[in-house]
Amino acid sequence: MPRQQRIRGNSGYYHVMLRGNERKDIFHSDADKLCFLETMYEKKQGNRFYLHAFCLMDNHIHLMLSEGIEDVSRVMKRITVSYVHHFNKKYKRVGHLFQDRFKSEVVEQESYILSLVRYIHQNPVKAGIVEKPSDYRWSSYNCYLDENNYFAKILDTDLVLGLFSDDRKTAVKKFEEYMKKEETESFLDLVEDEEVMDEVTASELFKKMLIERGLNNNEDKVHLPDILIKEFKSKTNLPIRKIAVITGINKDKVNKILRR
C-alpha cells in the first residue's frame, strides 16, 4: 500500500514523534542523547527549521518545531539519517533504528502550542521517571528557565515565551506556572498504533448514536449521558479536542467524563 502524503499545515508548526523500531531503545546512553541534540543543532543552522520544545525518552522522541527554509519531511530525514549512521557505527549494527517514518500532527492554533509544549515537558513525569519537569535533563524545560543552559543554544524560545508576555522575566514566571498544570489535551503518543477514525466518519457515527438513543444533534449537550461519550471515544479513538468539536461539548467536560 503506498504511503499517504503527509499533511502540511498553514502555520508551519508541527508536533513530531519518533519511536524505536519494534519499540526498542534508540538511546543506550546519555552520550547518545547528547549526540542527537547536537545533530539537531547542526542541521538547523541557516534557518532550516526552528525548534520550540523537545523531550528525549529512551525509546521515543517528542519535538515541536516549525519550518524554516526546509519542510518538515526534509528536516527529519536529515536528522534521522545522520543519527542512525552514528548509532549503527557506534554499536556495530545494521538496519532500521526508527519505526517507519516519523509521525506528525499539525499545530494550527496558539492555544494548542502551549498545550503541546506542556505535554512534551510532562512526558517524563507521567512516565514516573521524575517528580517534576525540571528534574529531567533531556527535555527543553530548563532551557526556558535558564538562558545559559547548554541546550538553550538549540532552542527557539521566543515564540512560546512571547505568548505569555513581552517581558522575559514575567514570561518565564508564567511559563513555570502554566507547566505545573495538568495537561488535558491528547497528542501523538506511543498508543497511536491504534486505528483512529477519520472525522467525517466519526461525525456520522455520532449522529447515528444520538438517533439510536432517541436524541438529536440539537440536544442540550450538558445532559448527554456520559456513557455515550465514552462509547464514542472507544469506537473512534479520537483525541479529546476532536471529540469536543464533533459532540459540541467543552473539551474540559469531555476530559472529565472520560476520566470518571
N, C-alpha and C positions, 0 to 999 in steps of 0.2 A: 504494500500500500504506500503510495507516495506521501511524503511529508506535507503537512498543511503549511501554507505560507504564514509566517509569523506576523501577527497584527502589530501595526505601528500606530502609536498614539500621536495626537496633535501636540501634546505637552512636551514630549521628548523625555519624560520621566518614566523609569521602569523599576519594578521590583524583580530582581533576578535571583534564582536559586540554582545552585549546582549541587549535585549529590554524587557520592561514590558509586561506581558500578557494583551492582549486587549489594548495595548498601554498605560496602566496605569502606574503611577509613581512607581518606585522601590526605591526611596528615598523620605522620608517625611521631613527630616531634615538634617542639617549639620552633626549631630551625626551619622546618618545612613551612610552617605558618608565616614565619618571617620572610621566607623566600617568595611565597605567594603575594604578600603585601608589597614587597619590593618589585615584583614583576608588574603588579598593577601600577605602581608609581612610575615605572619606566614606560609602560605602554600608554599612559595618559598624557605624556609630555606632548606639547604642541596643541593643547586644547582638543585632543581627540575625543575625550569624554570627561565628565565631571562625576566625582564620587561623593555621595552625601551621607552614606551610612554603610557599615559592614559588620558582619559577625562571622567569624570562622569557628565552626564546630569540627569535631574530629572527622565526621563523615559527610558533612554538608556545609554549604556557604550561603549566606544571605547578603545581598547587595542592594542598595538603592543608588541608581546612577541616572545621569541624564546625558543625552547625546551632545557631542561637540561636532567636530568635522567628520566623524565616522558614525555609522549607525550601530545599534546595539549588537547586531549579529557579528559584524566585523570586529568590534571591540572584544567581545567574549571569545571569539575564535583566536585572536592574537594572544590573549591572556592564557587561555587554557592550553594551547599548543606549546607555548613556552614553558608553562609549569609542568605539564606532563613529560616533556623532554627531560627536565631536571629530575623529576621524581623517578622516572624509569631508569635513568642513568645512575642515580644515587643508589637505588635498591636493586639494580641489576635485573630488571623485569621488562616485559614487553606487553603490548596490548592496551586496551582501553582502561582509563582510570576513572573517568566520569561516565555516568549513566546517560546514554543517548545525548541529545542536545540539551543545552541549559533550558530551564523553564523560566518564563517571564510573564508578568502582567503589567498592563499599562496603568499608570497613576495619573489621573486627569485633574482631580480636584485638590486644592490646597489642604483641605481638612484631612484627606487621606494621606497626604505627605507626612504630616505629623504623626498620624496613627501608625503608619508604616515604620517610621524611624523608631517609635516606641516599641513596636512589635519586634523589630530586629534586635534592639538592645535588651529586650526582656527574654530572648531565647535561652541564654544560659541559666537564667533564674528559673524559668519554667521547667528546664531540664534537670533542676536540682543540683547544678554544678556549683553555683554561688548563691549567696543570700540576696545580693543586690547588684545591679548592673556595673557599678563602679569597681566591684571586686574582680571582674573578668577582664583579663589583659587583652584578649584578642577580638575586641569589638571597638567601634569608633566612639563609644560613650565618653570615655575620658578625654578624647580629643576635643570635645565640645567644652569641657570644663577647663582644660589647660592648653593654651596655645603652644606651649613648649613641649607637650607630649611628643615623643619621637614619631608616632604615627600621624600626627597632625599634618605633616607635610603632604600626606596622601589625600587628605580630606578637603572638601569644599564645604565649609560650614555656613557661609553667608546666607544661603537660601533658607535653611531651617531656622537659624537664629533670627533672621530678618522677619520671620512670621510671628515672632514673639515681641520684638522691639528693635528700634533702630540703634538703641544704646546697648553695646555688647554686654556690659556688666548686668544690666537689667534682663537682657535676653537670656543669659546663661542661668540666672536665678530662676526665671520662669521655665526654662528648659528642664532644669532639675526637678521642679515641682511637677511638671507635666509627665516626665518619665516615670515618676513614682506611682502614677495612677494605673489601675488595672486596664489592660488593653482588651477591648471587646470586639474589635474587628477580626475578620478571618482573612488570612492571606495565604500565599503559597507555603506549603509545609510538606513534611515527609509523607503525610497522608494523602497527598494529591494524586497517588496512583489510582484512587477510587474514581470511577467514572462520574463526571459532572454533567448534568442535563443542560442543554442549551436553554437560553432564557425564553425563546419563543415557545418551545415545547413545554417548559415549566409553567408559563403563563396560562396555556391552555389546560394543563393538568390542574392548576389551582382553581380555575373556573369550574371544571368538571367536579372537583372535590366539594366545592360550595354547593353545586346543584344537587349532588348526591345527599347532602345534609339538609336540603331544603333552604339553603341560604342563597344570597345573591351578592354580586360584586359591589353593590352599594350599601351592604350591611354595615352597621356600626362596627368598625374594626376592633374597638375596645372589648366587645363582647364575643369575639370569635373564640371558640374553645381552644385551650392550649394543645390538646391532642391533635387538632387539625394542623397546627403549625409544626409540631414535632413530626407528624407523619409526612408533611410536605418536605421538611428538611431531610428526612430519611430517604424519600423517594428521589429527590433531586441532587442532594449533596452540595447544594449551592451555598456560598458564603452568606453570612448574616446580612450584609448590606444589600445583596441582591434579593434575598428573601423579603427584606423590608420594602424594596421598590415594588416587587410583584404583588405582595399582600396588602400594601398600603399601611402597614404597621410600623411605628417608630422602631428603628434598629435597636435601641436600648431595651425596648419592651420585648423584641424578638429574642435578644440575648438572654434576658431574664427567664423567658418561657423555656428556652432550650436548656437552661441550667437547672430547672426545677426537677 
